[in-house]
Amino acid sequence: MKKLLLSILALGTPLITVQAAPGKATFLPPGSKERKAVLDALRKPVERNVKQTVVFYEVKVRTKSNWAYVQAVPRNSQGKTLKAFDPDTEPAVIGLLKKQGNTWKVLYFGFGTSMDPVSEARHKYPKAPRSLFPSLPGEFPGDGSYGGNGFNNHD
């Protein structure tokens, strides 16, 4: 048994694999290359729109197949509300992206304090997996990974 275990470890074969349940979207973990690629793709049109550098806070990134959904609070590089918005209202940005080859393309992004941008994205892209989207404002259905809400401080 000891020789078999050593042989398996020497070959680099994992003893345990983790896969998402079929039909479910999964959170991309903070610090992953894929998460960075998704956020960098979304950052470009957001920065063009608000005309300043953006850092995303309270970030959630969910993926399924070649689709990604992002929900985040955009702030400036000092962590303050963007000039484009009322300081008393800090809207979230949502983005729907699709991977084409090795590149994430932004299909839709919008700002809001309600479910309006989410509803609009769902309407414009009906083929996007429903499990990507939150069912209620600020809530994601499913796995509850990363502290139960998928948030990290900022990206």
Beta strands, then each sheet from edge to edge (+ up, - down):
strand 1: 26-27
strand 2: 55-64
strand 3: 67-75
strand 4: 92-100
strand 5: 103-112
sheet 1: 1+ 2- 3+ 4- 5+
end
